[in-house]
Amino acid sequence: MPESTSLLPCPFCGKPAQRDHSRDPVKIGCFNPECIKPKASSTDENYAARRWNTRAVPQNPALSTQNSTPVWIPAAQLPDDETTVIIHCPNEDEPIWLGYHDGDDGWRTVEGCPIKVSAWMHLPEPPEAK
Ligand SMILES: [Zn+2]
C-alpha cells in the first residue's frame, strides 16, 4: 500500500515526522528524544497521518490563539531560580510537570521532589480579566 499522506514536520522541534510500523496501532509523530514527542496513533495509518497533520498545522486556531507560541527551552538554559515553569521529564511515567530550578539544588517539582528535566517552557499568560 503506498504512503499517500505526506507528513508535516514536528511543530515543536521542526524535525521530520516518522511512522513507527513496529507497533499496533501504528504510531506517527516525532521521535526526537529531545522533544516532547507528540504522536498520533491509529489502526488506520492514513487516519493517524491526517490527525498528525491537523495537529501539526500552525494555523490551527486552537494552537495559535496567542502571538507567542510556547517554546521548549533546553534544560541547560535555566529559568530564573524558583520561577514555576512547565517541565518535561522523559524518565517519568507522566512526562509533563510543573516545577522550578533551585540554584545549586537543581530541578524540583512544585512539591519539592528532585527530578530530571530535559526541557522547560514558561507558563501561559492567565486569561484576561473581564
Ligand atoms: Zn519534535
Residues whose N, C-alpha, C, O or C-beta is under 5 A from the ligand:
A	BS01	ZN	C10 F12 C13 G14 C30 N32 C35 K37
